[in-house]
Amino acid sequence: MNLIPAEILLEAYSRGVFPMAHEGEIQWFSPERRGLIPLDDRFHITHGLRKSLKRKPFEIRWDTAFREVMLGCAAREETWIDPVILESYCALHDAGHAHCVECWDDEGLQGGLYGVALAGVFFGESMFSRKTDASKIALVALVTRLREWGFKLLDCQWMTDHLRQFGGYELTRKAYHAALNTALRDRA
């Protein structure tokens, strides 16, 4: 198995490109319209999620179960996380560039997300939930931390209805690249 070298992954992200496995091959993507989650006051937490956050149903952990989070993200009918992607991102995590947010309870890991941090940008890759609101709570924790650390962009690649509920929005490729280049100059 040939892994994608960390320097190739980081260079690709710095150019707004990311890999996904498809039918046994690694393909590279740069969407015409790029999905982003706002890190300012446009970030929206629904009323129901606010109630769930007050109950504190999960313990939030960072970077303690990276492989397990990726495997949780891959455990779906269709996935772009094959063994090459898994091992490449685990190596990127070991090098300090890929990170995860985890939601734990007494029964174990219940949800989380992972992505890549580069300068002032966090590139969200995937999220999963085994229990209600686990991935959403992980996202809220991520946004809170990124704000504290001065990140400028939270890239979510493609916009979905799930991400729109948080205030997610899209930029054209040209506008995204301008925002990306600005955020990469800022050290978070």
Backbone hydrogen bonds, N-H to C=O, Kabsch-Sander energy under -0.5 kcal/mol:
donor,donor_aa,acceptor,acceptor_aa,energy
3,L,1,M,-0.7
8,I,5,P,-0.6
9,L,5,P,-2.2
10,L,6,A,-2.8
11,E,7,E,-1.9
12,A,8,I,-2.5
13,Y,9,L,-2.7
14,S,10,L,-2.1
15,R,11,E,-0.8
15,R,12,A,-1.2
16,G,13,Y,-1.8
17,V,12,A,-2.7
18,F,29,F,-2.0
20,M,27,Q,-2.4
21,A,80,W,-2.1
22,H,25,E,-3.2
25,E,22,H,-1.5
27,Q,20,M,-3.2
27,Q,25,E,-0.6
29,F,18,F,-2.9
34,R,171,L,-3.0
35,G,157,Q,-2.4
36,L,169,Y,-2.9
37,I,154,L,-2.6
43,F,40,D,-1.9
44,H,166,F,-2.3
46,T,44,H,-0.5
50,R,46,T,-2.4
51,K,47,H,-2.0
52,S,48,G,-1.9
53,L,49,L,-2.8
54,K,50,R,-1.8
55,R,51,K,-1.3
56,K,52,S,-0.8
56,K,53,L,-0.7
59,E,104,W,-3.1
60,I,58,F,-0.5
61,R,102,E,-2.1
63,D,100,C,-1.8
69,V,65,A,-2.4
70,M,66,F,-2.4
71,L,67,R,-2.7
72,G,68,E,-2.3
73,C,69,V,-2.4
74,A,70,M,-2.0
75,A,71,L,-1.0
76,R,74,A,-2.4
82,D,80,W,-1.0
86,L,82,D,-2.9
87,E,83,P,-2.6
88,S,84,V,-2.3
89,Y,85,I,-2.5
90,C,86,L,-2.1
91,A,87,E,-2.1
92,L,88,S,-1.8
93,H,89,Y,-2.4
94,D,90,C,-2.4
95,A,91,A,-1.5
96,G,93,H,-1.9
97,H,92,L,-2.5
98,A,92,L,-0.9
99,H,115,G,-2.6
101,V,113,L,-2.1
102,E,61,R,-3.1
103,C,111,G,-2.8
104,W,59,E,-2.6
104,W,102,E,-0.5
105,D,108,G,-1.9
108,G,105,D,-2.0
110,Q,103,C,-3.4
111,G,103,C,-0.9
112,G,128,F,-2.1
113,L,101,V,-2.0
114,Y,126,S,-2.0
115,G,99,H,-2.2
116,V,123,F,-2.0
117,A,97,H,-2.9
118,L,121,V,-2.7
120,G,183,A,-1.3
121,V,118,L,-2.0
122,F,153,L,-2.3
123,F,116,V,-3.4
123,F,121,V,-0.5
124,G,122,F,-0.9
124,G,155,D,-2.9
125,E,114,Y,-2.6
126,S,114,Y,-1.3
128,F,112,G,-2.4
130,R,110,Q,-4.0
131,K,110,Q,-1.2
134,A,131,K,-2.0
137,I,133,D,-2.9
138,A,134,A,-2.0
139,L,135,S,-2.1
140,V,136,K,-2.3
141,A,137,I,-2.3
142,L,138,A,-2.3
143,V,139,L,-2.8
144,T,140,V,-2.4
145,R,141,A,-2.2
146,L,142,L,-3.0
147,R,143,V,-2.3
148,E,144,T,-2.0
149,W,145,R,-2.1
150,G,147,R,-1.3
151,F,146,L,-2.6
152,K,120,G,-2.8
153,L,120,G,-1.9
154,L,37,I,-0.6
155,D,122,F,-2.1
156,C,35,G,-2.6
157,Q,35,G,-0.7
158,W,156,C,-1.9
164,R,160,T,-2.0
165,Q,161,D,-1.3
166,F,163,L,-1.4
167,G,164,R,-2.3
168,G,163,L,-1.7
169,Y,36,L,-2.4
171,L,34,R,-2.0
173,R,32,E,-1.8
176,Y,172,T,-3.0
177,H,173,R,-2.6
178,A,174,K,-1.7
179,A,175,A,-2.3
180,L,176,Y,-3.2
181,N,177,H,-2.6
182,T,178,A,-1.8
183,A,179,A,-2.5
184,L,180,L,-2.5
185,R,181,N,-0.9
185,R,182,T,-0.6
186,D,182,T,-0.7
186,D,183,A,-0.5
188,A,186,D,-0.8
